[in-house]
Amino acid sequence: MTNNCITEARTDTVTSEVELQPVRSTLSIHKNLQASYYHRNDTHDTHPTLDQEYIKQAKCMLQKVGSWNFDIFLFDQLSNGKSLVDLTFHLFSEYSLIKLFRLDVLKLRHFLVMVQEAYHSQNPYHNALHAADVTQAMYCYLQEPQLFESLTSCDILLGLLAAATHDLDHPGVNQTFLIKSSHHLALLYQNSSVLENHHWKFAVSLLRESGLLSHLSSADRQSLEERLGSLILATDISRQNEYLSEFRAHLDRADLRFNNSQDRHFILQMALKCADICNPCRPWHLSKLWSHKITEEFFSQGDIERRRNLDLSILCDRNTYTVGKIQIGFISFLVEPLFSEWARFSETPLSHIMISHMTSNKFNWTHPPQENMGETTKSTSKTLPQGSLGS
């Protein structure tokens, strides 16, 4: 692995009127911190009493972070838009990873701030909120009996890191767009898992810049970076059938062994894949919000392609597709097959809940209530009082 590959620069967000811009250099820790949430307190009026109430409610929510009904939209409001930082830091503490791996608390906090800010807030879907949602889902899977009893602390560290960083610096367009527009990332990674390779290399660059793992030996750091990459690369949706077929074959043979590190790593890969596309398995009021967000991002890409006289990518034509049509296909061809096998592997109450929500949500999209026709997506599932944290 070369330094050139590790220090990938950040891609700019694709906007509705501009083409993808040349990449920018990764900000230094100092610059990131200057731009961070923790250095903006003097830019607006604060309401200390309301702020403290929000913080109290956020901490209260974290006590139930293992609930599948966890409302990440509400938590993001309560945490002033830094849900990924606060949730991931909490989970590191929950698993005693800070103590076990002798992590510097300040370095961990700085790393998580850089991760949060490396996501493009302009993206309707692939942003830090999605990463926080995936991290919370990953925690739910890590708590499942088979995984909880078998995974090592290193497995858990990697699982949480991969969930938090799996879409770092996502430009808001898919691999197909990058390839047909001859984007430099497509050329760099030779049209193969373009985004996933970039997310991985960007994550490694932030790990190195933060010095979070600098106290570990070079061999241990390299091993962690490679295993992190293997997890993130597994989220490439174009390789879904490859991973699913292998998973199904293992289950048919009943040959997965948790005392085998390779088998545990494969289970982590499948858990991350489930976490990444679990939105249709959430309660309807949350699933519907995510559905509108991903559709908005698809249609935004289609608008860019239309302006640039490119062939419109599948699902990206707002004149052809609807939210419901996209969701029915997504659930039928990707979500159902994956979660059916996960339920075979992990026959638990959580699996039954996810399958039940998925079935119900698919029915809702197939037979939409009249009041939901033409409904627009709201940014949050609940409304909070106005104050500095909600502004």
Secondary structure, 3 states (H helix, E strand, C coil): CCHHHHCCCECCCCCCCCCCCCCECCCCHHHHHHCCHHHCHHHCCCCHHHHHHHHHHHHHHHCCCCCCCCCHHHHHHHCCCCHHHHHHHHHHHHCCHHHHCCCCHHHHHHHHHHHHHHCCCCCCCCCHHHHHHHHHHHHHHHCCHHHHHHCCHHHHHHHHHHHHHCCCCCCCCCHHHHHHCCCHHHHHCCCCCHHHHHHHHHHHHHHHHHCCCCCCCHHHHHHHHHHHHHHHHCCCHHHHHHHHHHHHHHHHHCCCCCCCHHHHHHHHHHHHHHHHCCHHHCCHHHHHHHHHHHHHHHHHHHHHHHHCCCCCCCCCCCCCCCHHHHHHHHHHHHHHHHHHHHHHHCCCHHHHHHHHHHHHHHHHHHCCCHHHCCCCCCCCCCCCCCCCCCC
